[in-house]
Amino acid sequence: MRDFKHASIVEGVRFTAQVGVPNVVQGLFRKREAVVSAIDKLPADHLAYRLVEGLARKYGPDPFWVRVGAEETLLVTHPDDIRVVLGGSPSPFASDPDAKRKGMSAFQPDALTISRGDLWADRRAFAEAVLDTGRTIHRLAEGFAAATVAEADALLALGRPLKFEDVNLAFQRLTRVVVLGAAAADDTALTEQLGSLMAAGNKMPGKPAEGYDDFHTHLAEYVATPDPAALTGLIASAPQSDDTDVPGQLIHWLFAMGDTLPSNLMRALAVLATHPLVLDDARAEVGRKDLTVVEDVADASYLAGCILEAMRLWPTTALFGRVQVEDHRWVNGQKTPAGTQVLIHNLFNHRNRDRVPFADRFAPEEWVTGTAGDDWRFNFFSHGPQGCPGAGLSIFLGQAFLGRLITAGNPKLVSGPRLKGDRLPYGLDIYGLEIRV
């Protein structure tokens, strides 16, 4: 048995400054627009990638120790070890390390993603039942497709270049319709409540933030009057116990679908606008389709690949954290104790030029005819037992939305960085993009 290698104290300071701090100051849960834009100009993502690349070459391929702040943390970079960690969640590798649990407790203290044991199993079964995890097409997909196309049409009717705020507001409205029902379409107060709580989560209070009880009550009103055309209409038939806290489970769906997904779609639209050959292929796939028809949306596999590629190139979660809930012995014989903090640096793994032949170019075909979909290094939806239960539904909504935009007009990047060639930037500031359709 041999101990894992240790990065030096200086390297730990650099890792904290170049990888840890930028993630925190941008806002772990609600992004701070000015800070995100400033950090993009450094460019912090490129500096973080280069640092982790150097550390992995020096200390890998096994996991190695690096100090993050005052704590020794195990950094995992090899695909086999990534599979061990993600395949071993929630035990022995739980997805609620201290910082994540303290932050999420502000706005979703009963979330599946920070649950363990029987409580995790209970909440996971509920989520999978409502979100139709594993099904090719969600049972309510027809209505969802129509609602998505309607939101895309409303954006097109603006008649001006689109900014992220436009796309985000459209998706916030769509999210309320999909999760809660038509009655919530214009309930912007609910979204504002959640946004305030997420901002409080950035400070990692470790307890529900002020206003959480009112928000939970507001959300529970929709659960009590379910819409049969929305996810609330499926709650009654889903497995649940007294510990499930149904309104508390819906919060994560509102957070992920109404905040993370539009970020990914804005980046996908930007890169399509600057890659005419890829755009031609995507438009050819959906050009004669009716994007309110479920099968037409679901069959747009190349367009789905475009969305997945944007998520690979610019992961909205740069770092995945896990914490050991029990001792674990690795393949080299090394045993790490319960309480060990484990990190997976998504940006490095997604763009690792030593292992990913298409690391820095836009390659949607890899998700259609290649093996990208089976590669556990690409972790925007995670993998294993903790894989996102709503991944299929998210991509379906993205296909309908993006498909409608690119068939209605020819997207052009009005404002933003150069996005051509095989050296795409490591960061892409959504707030600096303007796209004319």
Secondary structure, DSSP 8 states (H G I E B T S, - for coil): -----B--HHHHHHHIIIIIHHHHHH-SSS--HHHHHHHHTTTHHHHHHHHHHHHHHHH-SS-EEEEETTEEEEEE-SHHHHHHHHHTTTTTEES--HHHHHHHTTT-TT-GGG--HHHHHHHHHHHHHHHTTT-SS-TTHHHHHHHHHHHHHHHHTT-S-EEHHHHHHHHHHHHHHHHT-GGGTT-HHHHHHHHHHHHHHTT--SS--TTHHHHHHHHHHHHHS--TTSGGGGSTTS---TTS-HHHHHHHHHHIIIIIHHHHHHHHHHHHHT-HHHHHHHHHHHTT--TTSHHHHHT-HHHHHHHHHHHHHS-S--EEEEEESS-EE-TTS-EE-TT-EEEEEHHHHHH-TTT-TTTTS--GGGGTTSSGGG-TT--SS--GGGS-TTHHHHHHHHHHHHHHHHHHS--EEEES----TT---S---GGG-EEE-
